[in-house]
Amino acid sequence: MVPRDLRGRPASTGRRGDWSSSFLILLVLASLCLAGCLGGKAGDEPWQNSAGDEPRLNVVVTVLPQEEVARAVGGERVLITVVVPPGVEPHTYEPSAAQIVQMSRADLYLRLGPGLLPFEDALVDRLKTLNPGMKVVDTSRGFSPITVPGQGHDAAQGVDPHIWLSLAHLRLMAGNMADAFTDADPAHEGTYAAGRDAYIARVEDSERRIRGMLLGMEGKPFLVFHPAWGYFAREYGLVQVAVGEDGREPSARGLSSLVARAREEGIRVVFAEPQYDTRGSEVVAREIGGTVVLIDPLAPDTLANLERVASAISKSYGV
């Protein structure tokens, strides 16, 4: 069975590796290399504005969904670098020493939040060592996280890190980013306030459409391979049921239990992610006579993506 994305196209998967044990050596070498290549040549500097441009804010964000919000709020006033590349699993991502040196030259790092992703916590420490003056902003400030069980990579931090899959958090994130941009660039406060308000209006439009799609589905379970959708489920009264934990295949007992529940609930779709192997999801789908549909929690078009996911969940119940 070939898994499909939400547009019905065949999809591929990808993985990344672990932190290097020789990070400090690589960092020093990268610093020397970049100093030789970039020092004294303004045109080679990362995020360099072209001649005559008004200086813009150089901003780093952790994941692609944050870029959408930062772009909407900051517009042409911000230049954005995303730490985790497209198609890569952020839980195990390892930025290179050269990338860290380059990122340390930014004005702002808009992090997801303390304790959400282990690599982000370590990255903040390294960036602050290289550039003590860098402003680090917690874009989850004021948000109520979901706690997770005491096992696995998410659980090591005690909270579900996938906060960008909450429309409530996206509204909050837009406000936190606007505040950060204004603090760093007060002359353009009006620009950032207008961007924030326009984005929040888009969020509210998406929320109305999603609630319409999921009307009457409170309490309905949906099967996912990786439990990234807890915030989305919380906001709409759905029940997220994970086929696997932390990218691992389910046990025989766990698989049997999932299949029995899916049959009882009439579930015919297993939602998988392009960042993970889909074989476990395909096994469950075969057992229930269903299909595998790919939904990407890291898709860059966050609002449209959440609407696609809501539509897919609704259609999985024949609505």
VENMO-V111755 format. One record per residue. PHI is phi as a letter, one per 30 degrees, with the letter a starting at -180 (* if undefined). OMEGA is omega in whole degrees, 0 to 359 (none if undefined). NEAR is the number of other C-alpha atoms within 8 Angstrom. Layout:
((PHI	OMEGA	NEAR) (PHI	OMEGA	NEAR))
This chain:
((*	180	5) (c	178	6) (d	181	12) (b	173	12) (d	186	11) (d	176	11) (c	176	5) (i	183	6) (c	173	7) (e	184	8) (b	180	10) (c	181	5) (b	181	10) (a	180	11) (b	172	8) (b	187	9) (c	188	7) (c	178	7) (d	178	8) (d	179	6) (d	181	4) (c	186	6) (e	186	9) (d	178	6) (d	179	7) (d	181	10) (d	179	12) (d	180	8) (d	180	8) (d	179	11) (d	180	10) (d	181	8) (d	181	8) (d	179	11) (d	180	8) (d	183	7) (d	190	8) (c	185	10) (d	177	8) (i	178	4) (b	185	8) (e	182	8) (d	180	5) (c	182	8) (d	175	8) (d	178	5) (i	185	6) (d	173	8) (d	177	8) (d	185	5) (e	178	4) (i	179	4) (d	170	6) (d	182	5) (e	179	5) (c	179	9) (d	174	13) (c	191	12) (b	173	13) (c	173	13) (b	185	15) (d	185	12) (b	183	12) (e	180	14) (e	176	12) (d	181	10) (d	179	12) (e	182	11) (d	181	12) (d	179	13) (d	181	11) (d	183	11) (d	187	16) (d	180	13) (h	182	9) (d	181	7) (d	184	7) (b	171	12) (c	194	10) (c	170	11) (c	179	9) (c	184	11) (d	185	9) (d	182	12) (d	177	8) (e	176	7) (i	183	9) (c	180	11) (d	186	11) (d	182	8) (d	184	9) (c	185	10) (d	179	13) (b	175	10) (d	180	8) (d	177	6) (d	179	10) (d	178	11) (d	181	8) (d	177	13) (d	180	14) (d	181	9) (d	182	10) (d	180	11) (d	180	8) (d	175	12) (d	185	9) (b	167	12) (c	179	12) (c	184	13) (d	175	12) (d	179	11) (l	181	9) (d	174	9) (i	181	9) (c	178	13) (b	182	12) (e	183	9) (d	180	10) (d	177	11) (e	180	11) (d	181	8) (d	179	9) (e	179	9) (e	182	8) (d	178	9) (d	180	14) (d	176	11) (d	180	7) (d	183	8) (b	182	9) (e	181	7) (d	180	5) (d	177	13) (d	178	7) (c	186	9) (c	176	9) (d	183	11) (d	176	12) (c	182	12) (e	179	8) (j	183	5) (c	179	7) (c	182	4) (d	175	8) (c	176	8) (d	182	8) (b	181	9) (d	185	6) (d	175	7) (a	176	7) (i	187	8) (d	176	8) (d	186	15) (d	179	13) (e	180	8) (c	177	10) (i	180	11) (b	174	12) (d	185	14) (d	190	8) (d	188	10) (d	181	11) (d	178	9) (c	176	13) (c	177	10) (d	177	10) (d	179	6) (d	178	12) (d	175	13) (d	180	11) (d	179	13) (e	179	11) (d	178	14) (d	179	9) (d	178	12) (d	179	12) (d	178	14) (d	181	8) (d	179	9) (d	180	13) (d	178	12) (d	182	7) (d	187	7) (b	187	9) (d	181	8) (d	182	5) (c	180	8) (e	181	10) (d	178	6) (d	183	9) (d	178	13) (d	179	10) (d	178	9) (d	177	13) (e	184	13) (d	179	8) (d	180	9) (d	179	13) (d	176	11) (d	176	8) (d	177	8) (e	182	12) (d	175	8) (d	178	8) (d	181	11) (d	178	9) (d	180	8) (d	181	9) (d	179	12) (d	176	9) (d	179	7) (d	186	9) (c	180	12) (e	179	7) (i	183	4) (c	179	9) (e	179	9) (i	181	7) (d	177	8) (d	170	9) (b	185	13) (d	177	12) (b	177	14) (d	181	16) (c	187	12) (d	181	11) (c	194	7) (c	182	10) (d	180	11) (d	177	11) (d	179	11) (d	181	11) (d	184	9) (d	185	8) (c	174	9) (i	179	10) (c	179	14) (b	178	10) (d	178	12) (c	186	9) (c	173	10) (d	179	14) (b	176	13) (b	174	12) (h	178	8) (i	180	9) (c	176	6) (d	179	8) (d	174	10) (d	179	6) (d	179	6) (d	179	6) (d	179	8) (d	179	11) (d	180	8) (d	179	8) (d	180	10) (d	179	11) (d	180	8) (d	180	8) (d	179	11) (d	181	9) (d	183	7) (d	182	7) (i	180	7) (d	182	13) (b	181	12) (b	171	12) (c	180	16) (c	179	13) (c	182	14) (b	181	13) (d	180	14) (d	185	11) (b	172	10) (d	184	9) (c	186	11) (d	178	6) (d	178	12) (d	180	14) (d	177	13) (d	180	8) (d	181	12) (d	178	14) (d	182	9) (d	182	8) (c	181	11) (i	184	7) (c	182	11) (b	175	12) (c	177	15) (b	180	12) (d	171	13) (b	188	11) (c	179	9) (d	182	9) (c	177	10) (e	186	10) (d	181	8) (d	194	8) (e	183	11) (d	178	8) (d	180	8) (d	179	10) (d	175	10) (d	177	11) (d	180	9) (d	178	10) (e	179	11) (d	180	11) (d	178	9) (d	179	9) (d	180	12) (d	180	8) (d	176	10) (c	178	9) (i	181	5) (d	none	5))
